[in-house]
Amino acid sequence: MIQNLAFFGATGGCAGSCLAAALKQGYTCTALARTPSKLTAFMHEKDVDSFTLDSHLQIIPGDIRDLEAVKQTLAHADIIVSGIGAYPKFQWSPRKPLALIDPAICADGISTILQACQELQKPNAKRKKPMLISISTAGVQTPGKPRALPLLYLTFYYWLLAEPHADKVALEAKIHEYMQLQGNQKGIEGYILVRPSILLDGEKKGVGDVRAGLPEDPPVGYSIDRRVDGEWIFEKLVRGGGADGVWRNGEVIVTY
Ligand SMILES: NC(=O)c1ccc[n+]([C@@H]2O[C@H](COP(=O)([O-])OP(=O)(O)OC[C@H]3O[C@@H](n4cnc5c(N)ncnc54)[C@H](OP(=O)(O)O)[C@@H]3O)[C@@H](O)[C@H]2O)c1
């Protein structure tokens, strides 16, 4: 049975590539976008035709912190894909040369999504709960588990990328905390956190070139293409049923 998918952050390369792949395969999708025309243009760039956009994609205009818009986006979702992230700004500070325009967007965004799922669930306890797939970063290390980062990257991640890294740590913590709720209080069926290494828009390899692993035995790698990351999420987690399988309720590190 083809499922309904809900997207957040689909004007970004990862979630956008997942959305384009889903639309081309006939999935019915709803996506929240601050600027709907930007999302439509992005889908055209990815060779999604106008007929498919009109018939299979509903765009809800709005911000991720707008609970009502998020609830509208999630109304029929079986699977949620979120690639929300903040844009960087460089500043004259040796301690923190790279800051974010919206440093808590990932944590705030996931809180709104989780609250919306809970509120949609309450009046209809029999409603099938959605699975949540959220993009984090390979820089987040599960306590007691091996590092997924090459040694060369350590300074880079913990100094230059400290602020984005902190937001992703907060995002993951919010999901883990939410999963501690009693079954009937949770609005999601389960979750998968996808932790990519550095995202590039460079040489596009294929989904078959992606190495993926759990925190117990993470693949250590330098980068992955945004488009391939998104296509991998579609192939392995959405279409391939990975959301119900090996990666369910865990973190998956992905890299070339
Ligand atoms: N850069 C890296 O090397 C790296 C490595 C690992 C993980 N990541 C993370 O991976 C994720 C996906 O990255 P990406 O490059 O595909 O996407 P991205 O370029 O970071 O795009 C971010 C997305 O979030 C949306 N967004 C931001 N603030 C929003 C708000 N207030 N309301 C609604 N939407 C909002 C943006 O929409 P607009 O178009 O409206 O701005 C855009 O669709 C991000 O969380 C990123 O931080 C990045």
The ligand as an SDF file (V2000), in Angstrom:
LIG
                    3D

 48 52  0  0  0  0  0  0  0  0999 V2000
   25.9570   20.9800    5.9910 N   0  0  0  0  0  0  0  0  0  0  0  0
   26.3930   19.7900    6.3530 C   0  0  0  0  0  0  0  0  0  0  0  0
   27.5060   19.3730    6.0180 O   0  0  0  0  0  0  0  0  0  0  0  0
   25.5000   18.9230    7.1930 C   0  0  0  0  0  0  0  0  0  0  0  0
   25.9970   17.7060    7.6740 C   0  0  0  0  0  0  0  0  0  0  0  0
   25.1500   16.8770    8.3710 C   0  0  0  0  0  0  0  0  0  0  0  0
   23.8410   17.2490    8.6170 C   0  0  0  0  0  0  0  0  0  0  0  0
   23.3720   18.4520    8.1650 N   0  0  0  0  0  0  0  0  0  0  0  0
   21.9600   18.7720    8.4110 C   0  0  0  0  0  0  0  0  0  0  0  0
   21.1650   18.0290    7.5000 O   0  0  0  0  0  0  0  0  0  0  0  0
   19.8940   18.6560    7.3520 C   0  0  0  0  0  0  0  0  0  0  0  0
   19.5390   18.7630    5.8740 C   0  0  0  0  0  0  0  0  0  0  0  0
   20.4800   19.5930    5.2370 O   0  0  0  0  0  0  0  0  0  0  0  0
   20.1960   20.1860    3.7670 P   0  0  0  0  0  0  0  0  0  0  0  0
   21.4830   20.7430    3.3270 O   0  0  0  0  0  0  0  0  0  0  0  0
   19.4700   19.1870    2.9660 O   0  0  0  0  0  0  0  0  0  0  0  0
   19.1220   21.3240    4.0430 O   0  0  0  0  0  0  0  0  0  0  0  0
   19.3650   22.8860    4.3290 P   0  0  0  0  0  0  0  0  0  0  0  0
   19.9560   23.5300    3.1310 O   0  0  0  0  0  0  0  0  0  0  0  0
   20.0310   23.0200    5.6580 O   0  0  0  0  0  0  0  0  0  0  0  0
   17.8410   23.3640    4.3800 O   0  0  0  0  0  0  0  0  0  0  0  0
   17.1810   23.6310    5.5550 C   0  0  0  0  0  0  0  0  0  0  0  0
   15.6870   23.4960    5.3260 C   0  0  0  0  0  0  0  0  0  0  0  0
   15.0240   23.9020    6.5260 O   0  0  0  0  0  0  0  0  0  0  0  0
   14.0170   24.8480    6.1600 C   0  0  0  0  0  0  0  0  0  0  0  0
   13.7650   25.7870    7.2590 N   0  0  0  0  0  0  0  0  0  0  0  0
   14.6690   26.4890    7.9660 C   0  0  0  0  0  0  0  0  0  0  0  0
   14.0360   27.2500    8.8790 N   0  0  0  0  0  0  0  0  0  0  0  0
   12.7060   26.9950    8.7370 C   0  0  0  0  0  0  0  0  0  0  0  0
   11.5460   27.4670    9.3920 C   0  0  0  0  0  0  0  0  0  0  0  0
   11.6120   28.3600   10.3910 N   0  0  0  0  0  0  0  0  0  0  0  0
   10.3440   27.0160    8.9960 N   0  0  0  0  0  0  0  0  0  0  0  0
   10.2430   26.1160    7.9700 C   0  0  0  0  0  0  0  0  0  0  0  0
   11.3140   25.6210    7.3100 N   0  0  0  0  0  0  0  0  0  0  0  0
   12.5320   26.0680    7.6890 C   0  0  0  0  0  0  0  0  0  0  0  0
   14.5660   25.5780    4.9460 C   0  0  0  0  0  0  0  0  0  0  0  0
   13.5030   26.2280    4.2880 O   0  0  0  0  0  0  0  0  0  0  0  0
   13.6900   27.6250    3.4790 P   0  0  0  0  0  0  0  0  0  0  0  0
   13.9490   27.2210    2.0620 O   0  0  0  0  0  0  0  0  0  0  0  0
   12.3910   28.3140    3.6610 O   0  0  0  0  0  0  0  0  0  0  0  0
   14.8340   28.3610    4.0900 O   0  0  0  0  0  0  0  0  0  0  0  0
   15.1490   24.3880    4.1850 C   0  0  0  0  0  0  0  0  0  0  0  0
   14.1320   23.6920    3.5210 O   0  0  0  0  0  0  0  0  0  0  0  0
   20.0080   19.9860    8.0630 C   0  0  0  0  0  0  0  0  0  0  0  0
   19.4340   19.8960    9.3400 O   0  0  0  0  0  0  0  0  0  0  0  0
   21.5090   20.1890    8.1720 C   0  0  0  0  0  0  0  0  0  0  0  0
   21.8540   21.0000    9.2790 O   0  0  0  0  0  0  0  0  0  0  0  0
   24.1760   19.2920    7.4480 C   0  0  0  0  0  0  0  0  0  0  0  0
  1  2  1  0
  2  3  2  0
  2  4  1  0
  4  5  1  0
  4 48  2  0
  5  6  2  0
  6  7  1  0
  7  8  2  0
  8  9  1  0
  8 48  1  0
  9 10  1  0
  9 46  1  0
 10 11  1  0
 11 12  1  0
 11 44  1  0
 12 13  1  0
 13 14  1  0
 14 15  2  0
 14 16  1  0
 14 17  1  0
 17 18  1  0
 18 19  2  0
 18 20  1  0
 18 21  1  0
 21 22  1  0
 22 23  1  0
 23 24  1  0
 23 42  1  0
 24 25  1  0
 25 26  1  0
 25 36  1  0
 26 27  1  0
 26 35  1  0
 27 28  2  0
 28 29  1  0
 29 30  1  0
 29 35  2  0
 30 31  1  0
 30 32  2  0
 32 33  1  0
 33 34  2  0
 34 35  1  0
 36 37  1  0
 36 42  1  0
 37 38  1  0
 38 39  2  0
 38 40  1  0
 38 41  1  0
 42 43  1  0
 44 45  1  0
 44 46  1  0
 46 47  1  0
M  CHG  2   8   1  16  -1
M  END
$$$$
